[in-house]
Amino acid sequence: MTLPEKKRGFRSIVVNEQTFYWKVDSYLDIRSGIFPETKIHVALEWVDSRIPVGERSYLNNLTITPRLVSESILFALNNEWNPAIKTEEVFSIRYEKNVFSRIIY
């Protein structure tokens, strides 16, 4: 079965018996399977945010694996992110030097 057009480019993952969708852009984009508007953005250590998107160089060979995606979701869930609540507010976290931290704007 193919994903609907609006979910193309996303891969699915199940964490705590809940389905989520994710893809890598200039950040790791994770969406709730219940409400796709409810999302997590993970800033990854390998992106130099000072450089414009089209000119970015990758600082190391961080591999985005389902384990990293799962750990990102678990970190967000343990820090009050609720995928069952529909919201346009993005839950932002950073993954740097193997540690997650919350970004609050």
Beta strands, then each sheet from edge to edge (+ up, - down):
strand 1: 11-15
strand 2: 18-24
strand 3: 28-32
strand 4: 39-44
strand 5: 91-96
strand 6: 99-103
sheet 1: 1+ 2- 3+ 4- 5- 6+
end
